[in-house]
Amino acid sequence: MVRDTPDEHRTDESRSTANRSWKTSRRHLLRSAGATGLLAGMSGVGLAQDQPTEIRLGGETSGWTILGGFQADFLGEGPNPTLNLETGRQYEVYWENLDGLPHNFAIVNADGEHLVQSEIISEEGASQTVTFTAEESMAEYLCDVHPASMRGDVQFGGAAGEGQQQTAPQPTFFEQGARVGAQVVAEGMTAPTDFAVATTDDDRQFVTDQTGEVWVVTDDGRQEEPFINISDRMVELGRFWGDYADAQQNYDERGLLGIAFHPDFQNNRKFYLHYSAPPDGVDQELPQDNWDHWEILSEFRASEDLSQGQPDTERRLLEIPSPQYNHDSGPFAFGPDGYLYFPIGDGGGANDNMYGHVPDWYEQNGGGNGQDITDNLMGSVLRIDVDSTEGDKPYGIPEDNPFVDTEEALSEIYAYGFRNPFGVSFDSEGNFFLGDAGQNLREEVDIVESGGNYGWNVKEGTLCFSTESAADPTAIIDCPSSEPQQAPYDGSPLLDPIAEYPHTYQGQSVGITVIGGHRYEQSTVADLQGKYVFGTWTKDPARQKPQGRVFTAEPPAEFGQQGAGQGMNETEMMNESEMMNESEMMNESEMMNESEMMNESEMMNETQAGNATQAMNETQAGNATQAEGGDQAAPTEIPLDELWTMRELMFAGTQNGRLPYFVRMFGRGADGEIYVLVSKRGVPEGDTGAVLQLVPPDQGEEFQGQPAGGQGMGNQTQTGNETEAMNETGNETGTTNETGNQTD
């Protein structure tokens, strides 16, 4: 991890804004009104004051934020806090570039004419000081490069919190959904990355820690000693060989990332781990000296009594070279057919077009591994048979894999077109769910089908993606909707997600880096029945605060009658008695009624991945009636009427209905209940990692306090998120009012 996100933002906690002392910056510009870069019109009688009034802001494409630790009663709440100024008073704006993209600070009047304008700086961590005297003609402050997303109001008279604008309800993308509780099941981990159940008589539950340990989780919490520790064969977290990472950052996406137990573990004692090995951790060389590491899938065996994993039994199945430290994916799983499904990211960096990213069929965008099915395995879901071998491969290829008979195509590939697939699960009907962390603008959840192409880097979610202008949703609006009808491709459509959300909606942060989850098929928490539970790593655009969110996506009524066709026949699926019947699905009476929906001004429309269209075409946002059918969404809008109905879970026992943690992953127990893997820190340090179980609201624990800053990833986000060469931490800046941070 996360990342994605959380991909693409610097996460060096040691250089985070919350911990920064305000010393001389690398770039101190515009000390006075007469300095270069300020326009005329700044004269006037100033108030008597010894020093200018200080304002401290962080600048990134998703919006202006208040730098950690700075407080002032004339500042509203962010992103893009209102500046409530006093006419004639001199102000000094100290602002820092948080994402390494080009920004400046400017103030304009109501006609858009510049009254203050600084130089553009593009270096992450660089800063400027802009001094000006407030005059009533000032209407807005902005960044000239990203004016759609980095724009705030300037007001005069009264404190920032007193105006009508501050009391108006903030726009929200997700409506409030079911109320639930959470119980702490285990604590004391660093950064939990995956959850698995061993198919044994006692159905023990296991959690992987990014630092290399696998922990057994019981009713009494985390056991004192790990089930297995493989840290000695992993990369050293925080040490990088690829060019994309900052050598000083402590944010890292590598480590021990996933675990799965063989379906016959009780008898054969086999289990599987996904981890990151250093360049010299494999008996062959990386393709180039500046490639970062190897992604490893290995088989291990437990002791005779199944109480301990045995490191010396390792048998490596996959050794995949990775050019960059990020986009490593993580969890994997055995499907109902007994085959192993292993997602792998696109190789990291940003845009899927750095070194290590091969050319593909879509010439308008450089890259990339997501669309390639002949040169490497990255950006794909692999499907292999761990119980057989084929040639010199230590695994077999299922004969019904989609590219077995396709010349030049890699037969391991089951589906492709992914950026950083994160969070894999199957429901009892065989539907295969997968989160895919976006970059600048969108996060998505897909239902994966055999041979499916999920669009990256032609698309990011339902939006056309541009490698040249990744933060601009309008840069390309006419991208292909299908792959070419030319071998090894067959002209299949690019499949859209079932759930999608923007990084920012109408100036408010929504979340960065999707965390894939599980469909809830039990009755303990009645309001979750039939819904897919997933989340986002954090909603904090500064990536400092543990502000994860948990969502649900409700399928249309006709969904799931026959699964999604993962290449498995009915006899290979779980039997009918395990399936959730129609009475357990969410019925009409459970749907959100008109009074619970947001008003029409919050609507965007959206497009969905395959399967059935929604019977009522619910609009997710809007007092609008649920008409049958609807207008086609604009190219930059999220087509909500074609997606599953999304809501945000509200947690009892919290200050604002949200858990005060980064959400790192989800798990499903032997009893079908859902667990949330969390931590207070966005980097693999400390011992704040925990496992929470979703429970009815009256059974939940109390979680004290609103998350404070300074615990996060510095200037990088992710359970996936990154900082690209141009610092991918871009943000959507288009007509949708849907700006987004770049994530892994």
Long-range contacts (C-beta under 8 A, 24 or more apart in sequence): 1-191, 1-193, 1-210, 1-253, 1-330, 1-422, 1-513, 1-537, 1-664, 1-665, 1-718, 1-719, 1-720, 2-253, 2-422, 2-437, 2-513, 2-515, 2-537, 2-662, 2-664, 2-718, 2-719, 2-720, 2-721, 2-744, 3-253, 3-326, 3-420, 3-437, 3-512, 3-513, 3-537, 3-717, 3-718, 3-719, 3-720, 3-721, 3-722, 3-743, 3-744, 4-420, 4-422, 4-437, 4-438, 4-439, 4-443, 4-512, 4-513, 4-514, 4-537, 4-717, 4-718, 4-719, 4-720, 4-721, 4-722, 4-742, 4-743, 4-744, 5-437, 5-438, 5-443, 5-512, 5-513, 5-514, 5-536, 5-537, 5-717, 5-718, 5-719, 5-720, 5-721, 5-741, 5-742, 5-743, 5-744, 6-437, 6-512, 6-513, 6-514, 6-515, 6-536, 6-537, 6-538, 6-543, 6-717, 6-718, 6-719, 6-720, 6-721, 6-743, 6-744, 7-326, 7-327, 7-348, 7-350, 7-419, 7-420, 7-437, 7-439, 7-513, 7-717, 7-718, 7-720, 7-721, 7-722, 7-724, 7-728, 7-742, 7-743, 7-744, 8-326, 8-350, 8-439, 8-716, 8-717, 8-718, 8-721, 8-722, 8-723, 8-724, 8-727, 8-728, 8-729, 8-742, 8-743, 8-744, 9-98, 9-99, 9-543, 9-713, 9-715, 9-716, 9-717, 9-718, 9-721, 9-722, 9-723, 9-727, 9-728, 9-729, 9-741, 9-742, 9-743, 10-99, 10-100, 10-124, 10-125, 10-246, 10-249, 10-251, 10-714, 10-715, 10-716, 10-723, 10-727, 11-249, 11-250, 11-251, 11-252, 11-543, 11-682, 11-683, 11-712, 11-713, 11-714, 11-715, 11-716, 11-717, 11-718, 11-721, 11-723, 12-246, 12-248, 12-249, 12-250, 12-251, 12-713, 12-714, 12-715, 12-716, 13-250, 13-251, 13-681, 13-682, 13-683, 13-685, 13-712, 13-713, 13-714, 14-248, 14-250, 14-714, 15-125, 15-248, 15-249, 15-714, 15-715, 16-68, 16-544, 16-709, 16-710, 16-712, 16-713, 16-714, 16-715, 17-58, 17-67, 17-68, 17-69, 17-96, 17-98, 17-542, 17-544, 17-709, 17-715, 18-68, 18-69, 18-544, 18-709, 18-710, 18-712, 19-68, 19-710, 20-67, 20-68, 22-56, 22-94, 25-94, 25-96, 25-126, 25-127, 25-128, 25-129, 26-123, 26-125, 26-126, 26-127, 27-121, 27-123, 27-126, 27-127, 27-128, 28-127, 28-128, 28-129, 29-118, 29-119, 29-128, 29-129, 29-130, 30-118, 30-119, 30-128, 30-129, 30-130, 30-131, 31-129, 31-131, 32-131, 33-131, 33-132, 33-133, 35-131, 36-119, 37-117, 37-118, 37-119, 38-116, 38-117, 38-118, 38-130, 38-132, 39-114, 39-115, 39-116, 39-117, 41-115, 41-135, 41-137, 42-115, 42-116, 42-132, 42-133, 42-135, 43-133, 44-88, 44-133, 44-135, 45-88, 46-88, 46-89, 46-90, 46-133, 47-86, 47-88, 47-89, 47-90, 49-89, 49-90, 51-92, 52-90, 52-91, 52-92, 52-131, 53-89, 53-90, 53-91, 53-92, 54-91, 54-92, 54-94, 55-83, 55-91, 55-92, 55-93, 55-94, 56-93, 56-94, 56-95, 57-93, 57-94, 57-95, 57-96, 57-105, 58-95, 58-96, 58-98, 58-542, 59-95, 59-96, 59-97, 59-98, 59-103, 59-105, 59-143, 59-150, 60-97, 60-98, 60-99, 60-101, 60-103, 60-150, 60-541, 60-542, 60-729, 60-731, 60-741, 61-99, 61-101, 61-103, 61-146, 61-149, 61-150, 61-440, 61-471, 61-729, 61-730, 61-731, 61-733, 61-739, 61-741, 61-742, 62-149, 62-503, 62-504, 62-509, 62-541, 62-729, 62-731, 62-739, 62-740, 62-741, 63-149, 63-150, 63-504, 63-507, 63-509, 63-541, 63-731, 63-739, 64-95, 64-141, 64-143, 64-150, 64-152, 65-98, 65-541, 65-542, 67-94, 67-96, 68-542, 68-544, 68-709, 68-710, 69-709, 69-710, 73-159, 73-160, 73-161, 74-159, 74-160, 75-160, 76-152, 76-160, 76-161, 76-165, 76-166, 77-166, 78-541, 79-504, 79-507, 79-508, 79-509, 79-541, 80-150, 80-151, 80-152, 80-153, 80-507, 81-152, 81-160, 82-152, 82-153, 82-154, 82-155, 82-160, 82-163, 82-165, 82-166, 83-141, 83-152, 83-153, 83-154, 83-155, 83-160, 84-155, 84-156, 84-157, 84-158, 84-159, 84-160, 84-162, 84-163, 85-134, 85-138, 85-154, 85-155, 85-156, 86-134, 86-156, 87-134, 87-135, 87-136, 87-156, 88-133, 88-134, 88-135, 89-133, 89-134, 90-131, 90-132, 90-133, 90-134, 91-131, 91-132, 91-133, 91-134, 92-129, 92-130, 92-131, 93-128, 93-129, 93-130, 93-131, 93-132, 94-127, 94-128, 94-129, 95-127, 95-128, 95-130, 96-125, 96-126, 96-127, 97-121, 97-122, 97-123, 97-124, 97-125, 97-126, 97-127, 98-124, 98-542, 98-715, 98-729, 99-124, 99-715, 99-723, 99-727, 99-729, 99-730, 99-741, 99-742, 100-124, 100-723, 100-726, 100-727, 100-729, 101-145, 101-146, 101-471, 101-726, 101-727, 101-729, 101-730, 102-145, 103-143, 103-145, 103-146, 103-150, 104-128, 104-143, 104-144, 104-145, 105-130, 105-141, 105-143, 106-141, 106-142, 106-143, 106-144, 107-132, 107-138, 107-140, 107-141, 107-142, 107-154, 108-138, 108-139, 108-140, 108-141, 108-142, 109-137, 109-138, 109-139, 110-137, 110-139, 116-141, 117-144, 120-144, 120-145, 124-715, 124-723, 124-727, 125-715, 146-471, 146-731, 146-733, 147-733, 148-733, 148-734, 148-737, 148-739, 149-504, 149-507, 149-731, 149-732, 149-733, 149-739, 170-508, 171-505, 171-506, 171-507, 171-508, 171-598, 171-601, 171-602, 172-505, 172-508, 172-598, 172-602, 173-501, 173-502, 173-505, 173-508, 173-510, 173-602, 173-621, 174-501, 174-510, 174-549, 174-551, 174-646, 174-647, 174-648, 175-592, 175-596, 175-597, 175-598, 175-620, 175-621, 175-646, 175-647, 175-648, 176-596, 176-647, 176-648, 176-650, 176-657, 177-527, 177-551, 177-552, 177-592, 177-647, 177-648, 177-649, 177-650, 178-525, 178-527, 178-528, 178-552, 178-647, 178-649, 178-650, 179-527, 179-649, 179-650, 179-651, 179-652, 179-657, 179-697, 180-525, 180-527, 180-528, 180-649, 180-650, 180-651, 180-652, 180-694, 180-695, 180-696, 180-697, 180-700, 181-651, 181-652, 181-653, 181-694, 181-695, 181-696, 181-697, 181-698, 181-699, 181-700, 181-701, 182-651, 182-653, 182-659, 182-676, 182-692, 182-693, 182-694, 182-695, 182-700, 182-701, 182-703, 183-692, 183-693, 183-695, 183-699, 183-700, 183-701, 184-690, 184-691, 184-692, 184-701, 185-217, 185-221, 185-675, 185-690, 185-691, 185-692, 185-693, 186-215, 186-217, 186-221, 186-222, 186-690, 186-691, 187-221, 187-222, 187-687, 187-689, 187-690, 187-691, 188-221, 188-222, 188-687, 188-689, 188-690, 189-213, 189-215, 189-222, 189-679, 189-687, 189-689, 189-690, 189-691, 190-679, 190-684, 190-685, 190-686, 190-687, 190-688, 190-689, 191-255, 191-664, 191-679, 191-681, 191-683, 191-684, 191-689, 192-664, 192-665, 192-677, 192-678, 192-679, 192-689, 192-690, 192-691, 193-255, 193-256, 193-257, 193-258, 193-330, 193-331, 193-664, 193-665, 193-677, 194-257, 194-258, 194-259, 194-330, 194-331, 194-665, 194-667, 194-677, 195-665, 195-666, 195-667, 195-668, 195-675, 195-677, 195-691, 196-259, 196-260, 196-261, 196-667, 197-261, 197-668, 197-669, 197-670, 198-261, 198-265, 198-271, 198-306, 199-261, 199-262, 199-263, 199-264, 199-265, 199-266, 200-265, 200-266, 200-306, 201-266, 203-669, 203-670, 205-667, 205-669, 205-670, 206-259, 206-261, 207-667, 207-677, 207-691, 208-256, 208-257, 208-258, 208-259, 208-273, 209-256, 209-689, 210-237, 210-252, 210-255, 210-256, 210-257, 210-684, 211-237, 211-255, 211-256, 211-684, 212-255, 212-256, 212-275, 213-256, 214-256, 214-259, 214-273, 214-309, 217-691, 222-691, 227-308, 227-309, 228-273, 228-300, 228-308, 228-309, 228-310, 228-311, 229-311, 230-256, 230-273, 230-275, 230-311, 231-256, 232-311, 233-275, 233-277, 233-281, 233-311, 233-314, 234-275, 234-276, 234-277, 234-278, 234-281, 235-276, 235-277, 235-278, 235-281, 235-293, 236-278, 237-684, 240-292, 240-325, 241-278, 241-279, 241-290, 241-291, 241-292, 241-293, 242-290, 242-291, 242-292, 242-293, 242-322, 242-323, 242-324, 242-325, 242-348, 243-290, 243-324, 243-355, 244-292, 244-324, 244-325, 244-326, 244-348, 244-349, 244-350, 244-354, 244-722, 244-723, 244-724, 244-725, 245-292, 245-324, 245-325, 245-326, 245-723, 246-723, 249-714, 249-716, 249-723, 250-683, 250-684, 250-685, 250-714, 251-682, 251-683, 251-713, 251-714, 251-716, 251-718, 252-325, 252-683, 252-684, 253-325, 253-326, 253-327, 253-328, 253-718, 253-719, 253-720, 253-722, 253-744, 254-293, 254-325, 254-328, 255-684, 257-328, 257-329, 257-330, 257-331, 258-329, 258-330, 258-331, 258-332, 259-331, 260-332, 260-333, 260-334, 260-340, 261-334, 262-334, 262-386, 263-334, 263-338, 265-302, 265-306, 266-306, 268-301, 269-301, 269-302, 269-303, 269-304, 269-306, 270-299, 270-300, 270-301, 270-302, 270-386, 271-299, 271-300, 271-301, 271-302, 271-309, 272-297, 272-298, 272-299, 272-300, 272-317, 272-332, 272-340, 272-386, 273-297, 273-298, 273-300, 274-329, 274-330, 274-331, 274-332, 274-342, 276-322, 276-328, 277-319, 282-319, 284-319, 286-321, 287-321, 287-323, 287-356, 288-323, 288-355, 288-356, 290-323, 290-355, 291-321, 291-322, 291-323, 291-356, 292-322, 292-323, 292-324, 292-325, 292-348, 293-322, 293-325, 294-319, 294-320, 294-321, 294-322, 295-319, 295-320, 295-321, 295-322, 295-328, 295-329, 295-344, 296-320, 297-332, 297-342, 299-386, 315-394, 316-394, 317-384, 317-386, 317-394, 317-395, 318-342, 318-377, 318-382, 318-384, 318-395, 320-344, 320-376, 320-377, 320-378, 321-356, 322-347, 322-348, 322-356, 322-378, 323-347, 323-348, 323-349, 323-354, 323-355, 323-356, 323-357, 324-348, 324-349, 324-354, 324-356, 326-420, 326-718, 326-720, 326-721, 326-722, 326-744, 327-419, 327-420, 327-437, 327-720, 327-722, 327-744, 328-420, 329-420, 329-421, 329-422, 330-422, 330-423, 330-665, 331-422, 331-423, 331-424, 331-516, 331-665, 332-424, 333-424, 333-425, 333-426, 335-383, 335-426, 335-430, 335-432, 335-566, 335-568, 336-426, 336-430, 336-566, 336-568, 336-572, 336-573, 336-574, 337-398, 337-566, 337-567, 337-568, 337-572, 338-387, 338-572, 339-383, 339-384, 339-385, 339-398, 340-383, 340-384, 340-385, 340-386, 341-381, 341-382, 341-383, 341-414, 341-424, 341-432, 342-381, 342-382, 342-383, 342-384, 343-380, 343-381, 343-382, 343-418, 343-421, 343-422, 343-424, 343-434, 344-377, 344-378, 344-379, 344-380, 344-381, 344-382, 344-421, 345-378, 345-379, 345-418, 345-419, 345-420, 345-421, 345-720, 345-744, 346-370, 346-378, 346-379, 346-418, 346-419, 346-420, 346-456, 346-457, 347-376, 347-378, 347-379, 348-722, 348-744, 349-722, 349-724, 349-725, 349-728, 350-439, 350-470, 350-722, 350-724, 350-725, 350-726, 350-727, 350-728, 350-742, 351-439, 351-457, 351-467, 351-470, 351-724, 351-728, 352-379, 352-419, 352-456, 352-457, 352-467, 353-457, 353-467, 354-724, 354-725, 361-483, 361-484, 361-486, 361-489, 362-457, 362-458, 362-479, 362-480, 364-466, 364-476, 364-479, 365-457, 365-458, 365-465, 365-466, 365-467, 366-467, 367-457, 367-467, 368-456, 368-457, 368-467, 370-416, 370-417, 370-418, 370-419, 370-455, 370-456, 370-457, 371-416, 371-417, 371-453, 371-456, 371-457, 371-458, 371-483, 372-416, 373-403, 373-406, 373-409, 373-410, 373-413, 373-416, 373-488, 373-489, 374-408, 374-409, 374-410, 374-488, 376-410, 377-410, 377-412, 377-413, 379-416, 379-417, 379-418, 379-419, 379-456, 380-412, 380-413, 380-414, 380-415, 380-416, 380-418, 381-413, 381-414, 381-415, 381-416, 381-418, 381-421, 381-424, 381-434, 381-448, 382-412, 382-413, 382-414, 383-412, 383-413, 383-414, 383-567, 384-412, 398-567, 400-450, 400-567, 401-450, 401-567, 402-450, 402-451, 402-567, 403-451, 403-488, 406-487, 406-488, 407-487, 407-488, 408-487, 408-488, 409-488, 414-448, 414-450, 414-451, 414-567, 415-448, 415-449, 415-450, 415-451, 415-452, 415-453, 415-454, 416-452, 416-453, 416-454, 417-452, 417-453, 417-454, 417-455, 417-456, 417-458, 417-494, 417-495, 418-454, 418-456, 419-456, 419-457, 419-460, 420-720, 420-744, 421-516, 422-513, 422-514, 422-515, 422-516, 422-719, 422-720, 423-514, 423-515, 423-516, 423-517, 423-534, 423-665, 423-666, 424-516, 425-516, 425-517, 425-518, 425-519, 425-666, 425-668, 426-566, 427-518, 427-519, 427-521, 427-560, 427-580, 428-521, 428-574, 428-578, 428-579, 428-580, 429-560, 429-562, 429-563, 429-573, 429-574, 429-579, 429-580, 430-563, 430-564, 430-566, 430-568, 430-573, 430-574, 431-519, 431-560, 431-563, 431-564, 431-566, 432-564, 432-566, 433-516, 433-517, 433-518, 433-519, 433-532, 434-516, 435-514, 435-515, 435-516, 435-517, 435-534, 436-497, 436-514, 437-513, 437-514, 437-718, 437-719, 437-720, 437-721, 437-743, 437-744, 438-503, 438-514, 438-740, 438-743, 439-465, 439-470, 439-728, 439-730, 439-742, 439-743, 440-470, 440-471, 440-503, 440-728, 440-729, 440-730, 440-731, 440-732, 440-740, 440-741, 440-742, 441-470, 441-471, 441-473, 441-502, 441-503, 441-730, 441-731, 441-732, 441-738, 441-739, 441-740, 442-500, 442-501, 442-502, 442-503, 442-638, 442-732, 442-740, 443-500, 443-501, 443-502, 443-503, 443-511, 443-512, 443-513, 443-514, 443-536, 443-743, 444-497, 444-499, 444-500, 444-514, 445-497, 445-498, 445-499, 445-500, 445-514, 445-516, 445-532, 445-534, 445-553, 446-495, 446-497, 446-498, 446-609, 447-498, 447-564, 447-609, 447-610, 447-611, 448-564, 448-566, 449-495, 449-564, 449-565, 449-566, 449-610, 450-565, 450-566, 450-567, 451-492, 452-492, 452-495, 453-483, 453-489, 453-492, 453-493, 453-494, 453-495, 454-494, 454-495, 454-497, 455-494, 455-495, 455-496, 458-494, 459-494, 461-496, 461-497, 461-500, 461-638, 462-496, 462-497, 462-500, 462-606, 462-607, 462-638, 462-639, 463-635, 463-636, 464-635, 470-728, 470-730, 470-742, 471-730, 471-731, 471-732, 471-733, 471-739, 471-740, 471-742, 472-732, 472-733, 472-734, 473-636, 473-732, 473-733, 473-734, 473-735, 473-736, 473-738, 474-635, 474-636, 474-734, 474-735, 477-635, 477-636, 478-635, 495-609, 495-610, 496-607, 496-608, 496-609, 496-610, 496-642, 497-608, 497-609, 497-643, 498-532, 498-553, 498-555, 498-608, 498-609, 498-611, 498-643, 498-644, 499-532, 499-534, 499-551, 499-553, 499-643, 499-644, 499-646, 500-606, 500-638, 500-643, 501-536, 501-551, 501-638, 501-646, 502-638, 502-732, 502-736, 502-738, 502-739, 502-740, 503-541, 503-731, 503-732, 503-738, 503-739, 503-740, 503-741, 503-743, 504-541, 504-731, 504-732, 504-738, 504-739, 504-740, 504-741, 505-602, 505-737, 505-738, 506-602, 506-737, 506-738, 507-737, 507-739, 509-539, 509-540, 509-541, 509-741, 510-536, 510-539, 511-535, 511-536, 511-537, 511-538, 511-539, 511-549, 512-536, 512-537, 512-538, 512-539, 512-541, 512-543, 512-717, 512-718, 512-721, 512-740, 512-741, 512-743, 513-537, 513-538, 513-717, 513-718, 513-719, 513-720, 513-721, 513-743, 513-744, 515-548, 515-663, 515-664, 515-665, 515-666, 515-719, 516-666, 517-666, 517-674, 518-666, 518-667, 518-668, 518-674, 520-672, 520-674, 521-580, 521-584, 521-672, 522-671, 522-672, 522-673, 523-584, 524-673, 524-695, 524-696, 525-694, 525-695, 525-696, 526-696, 527-590, 528-552, 528-674, 528-694, 529-580, 529-584, 529-585, 529-586, 530-554, 530-555, 530-580, 530-584, 530-585, 530-586, 531-555, 531-586, 532-644, 533-649, 533-666, 533-674, 533-694, 534-666, 535-663, 535-666, 535-676, 536-663, 537-662, 537-663, 537-664, 537-682, 537-717, 537-718, 537-719, 537-720, 537-721, 537-743, 538-662, 538-663, 538-682, 538-712, 538-717, 540-707, 540-709, 540-712, 541-741, 542-709, 542-712, 543-682, 543-712, 543-713, 543-714, 543-715, 543-716, 543-717, 543-721, 543-741, 544-682, 544-709, 544-710, 544-711, 544-712, 544-713, 544-714, 545-707, 545-708, 545-709, 545-711, 545-712, 546-660, 546-661, 546-662, 546-678, 546-679, 546-680, 546-681, 546-682, 546-707, 546-711, 546-712, 547-658, 547-660, 547-662, 547-707, 548-658, 548-659, 548-661, 548-662, 548-663, 548-664, 548-678, 549-648, 549-658, 549-663, 550-648, 550-649, 550-651, 550-658, 550-659, 550-663, 550-676, 551-646, 551-647, 551-648, 551-649, 552-646, 552-647, 552-648, 552-649, 553-643, 553-644, 553-645, 553-646, 554-586, 554-591, 554-644, 554-645, 554-646, 554-647, 555-585, 555-586, 555-644, 556-611, 556-612, 556-613, 556-614, 556-615, 556-616, 556-644, 557-585, 557-588, 557-615, 558-612, 558-615, 559-611, 559-612, 560-585, 564-610, 564-611, 591-616, 591-618, 591-645, 592-618, 592-645, 592-647, 594-623, 594-625, 597-621, 597-622, 597-623, 597-624, 598-622, 598-623, 599-623, 600-624, 603-640, 604-633, 604-637, 604-638, 604-639, 604-640, 604-736, 604-738, 605-630, 605-631, 605-632, 605-633, 605-634, 605-637, 605-638, 605-639, 605-640, 605-641, 605-642, 606-633, 606-637, 606-638, 606-639, 606-640, 606-641, 606-642, 606-643, 607-633, 607-639, 607-642, 607-643, 608-639, 608-642, 608-643, 608-644, 613-642, 614-641, 614-642, 614-644, 614-645, 617-641, 617-642, 618-645, 620-645, 620-646, 634-735, 634-736, 636-734, 636-735, 636-736, 636-738, 637-736, 638-736, 638-738, 649-694, 651-700, 651-703, 652-697, 652-698, 652-700, 653-700, 653-701, 653-702, 653-703, 654-703, 655-705, 655-706, 656-706, 659-692, 659-703, 660-703, 660-704, 660-705, 660-706, 660-707, 661-690, 661-707, 662-712, 662-719, 663-719, 664-689, 664-719, 665-719, 667-691, 669-693, 680-707, 680-711, 681-711, 681-712, 682-711, 682-712, 682-713, 682-717, 682-718, 683-712, 683-713, 683-714, 717-741, 717-742, 717-743, 717-744, 718-743, 718-744, 719-744, 720-744
